Amino acid sequence: KFPTALLSMFRALEFLRREHGVDKCILMGDSAGGCLVAMAAALLQNEALLLELEKATGEALAGRAYPKIESLICLYAILDQKACMVASPWYVRLALRFIYRCYCPKPIPHMGTDFTLDDVLDRVTQIPPVLVAAG
């Protein structure tokens, strides 16, 4: 459930920096993983968003050392939870609504249900170059 995967991603990135000296990387994710890497990059490059998540979870995130995210590769990523609800057939909307509610069943303090890049885009001031692949 949101934001557990995001926190795990930050811990993994911190581990790579601390234990292996990785100072820059490229993040790649497929489907929900594409959503995850896009959100991770957005939060890491926009401290105000990272502080919102820190406040929501109580986990110190802003003071950690992470590798620099140089670029993103998002394959069939869920980058916008709203647009597909408008343009999809009813049965796809029903399935997506179920998936979204399983991932984020209730709003979390300071973040609400903002778990896709589009949800926070108005608060993003920078993001690395992104390759989005979809069919």
C-alpha positions in Angstrom: 0.0 0.0 0.0 1.1 3.5 -0.7 3.6 4.8 0.3 5.4 1.6 1.4 7.0 0.9 -2.1 8.2 4.5 -2.3 9.9 4.3 1.1 11.5 1.0 0.1 12.8 2.7 -3.1 14.4 5.5 -1.0 16.0 3.0 1.4 17.4 1.0 -1.6 18.8 4.2 -3.2 20.3 5.2 0.1 21.9 1.8 0.5 23.4 1.9 -3.0 24.9 5.3 -2.3 26.2 4.4 1.2 27.4 0.8 0.7 28.4 0.8 -3.0 29.3 4.5 -3.6 26.8 4.8 -6.4 26.5 8.6 -7.0 24.3 8.6 -10.1 21.8 6.2 -11.6 19.0 5.7 -14.1 15.7 4.5 -12.8 13.5 2.2 -14.9 10.1 0.8 -14.1 7.3 -1.1 -15.9 3.6 -0.4 -15.2 3.2 0.4 -11.5 7.0 0.3 -11.3 7.1 3.2 -13.8 4.8 5.1 -11.5 7.1 4.3 -8.6 10.3 5.5 -10.3 8.6 8.6 -11.6 7.4 9.5 -8.1 10.7 8.7 -6.5 12.5 11.0 -8.9 9.9 13.8 -8.5 10.2 13.7 -4.7 14.0 13.4 -4.7 14.4 16.4 -7.0 11.7 18.5 -5.2 12.5 18.8 -1.6 9.1 20.3 -0.7 7.4 17.1 -1.9 9.9 14.9 -0.1 9.1 16.9 3.1 5.4 16.2 2.6 6.1 12.5 2.4 8.4 12.8 5.4 5.6 14.5 7.4 3.0 12.0 6.3 5.2 8.9 7.3 7.3 10.2 10.1 10.4 8.8 8.4 13.4 11.1 8.0 14.0 11.3 4.2 15.3 14.7 3.4 18.7 14.4 5.2 19.8 11.1 3.6 22.3 10.8 0.8 20.9 9.4 -2.4 22.4 8.9 -5.9 21.5 11.6 -8.4 18.7 10.4 -10.7 20.0 11.2 -14.2 17.0 9.9 -16.2 13.9 7.8 -16.1 12.6 5.0 -18.3 8.9 4.4 -17.8 7.4 1.4 -19.7 3.6 1.4 -19.8 3.7 3.4 -16.6 0.7 4.6 -14.7 1.6 8.3 -14.7 -2.0 9.7 -14.5 -4.7 8.0 -12.5 -7.5 10.3 -13.8 -7.1 10.4 -17.6 -7.5 6.6 -18.1 -10.7 6.7 -16.0 -12.2 9.0 -18.7 -11.0 7.4 -21.8 -11.3 3.7 -21.0 -14.3 1.3 -21.3 -16.4 0.8 -18.1 -14.7 -2.6 -17.3 -11.2 -1.1 -17.4 -12.4 1.8 -15.2 -13.8 -0.7 -12.8 -10.6 -2.7 -12.6 -8.5 0.5 -12.3 -10.7 1.8 -9.5 -10.2 -1.5 -7.7 -6.4 -1.4 -8.2 -6.2 2.2 -7.1 -8.2 1.5 -3.9 -6.1 -1.5 -3.1 -2.9 0.6 -3.5 -4.1 3.7 -1.7 -7.3 2.7 0.2 -7.6 6.0 2.1 -5.9 9.4 1.9 -2.7 9.7 4.0 -2.0 12.9 5.9 -0.3 15.7 3.9 -0.3 13.6 0.7 -3.9 12.6 0.2 -4.1 10.0 -2.7 -1.3 11.7 -4.7 0.5 8.6 -5.9 1.1 9.4 -9.6 3.3 11.9 -11.2 0.4 13.8 -12.6 -1.1 14.2 -9.1 2.0 16.2 -8.0 3.0 17.8 -11.3 1.8 21.3 -10.3 4.3 21.1 -7.4 7.2 19.7 -9.4 9.9 22.3 -10.3 12.3 19.8 -11.9 12.5 16.2 -13.0 15.2 14.3 -14.9 14.7 13.5 -18.6 12.1 10.8 -19.1 11.6 8.2 -21.7 8.0 7.0 -21.7 7.3 3.9 -23.8 3.7 2.8 -24.4 1.9 0.9 -27.2 
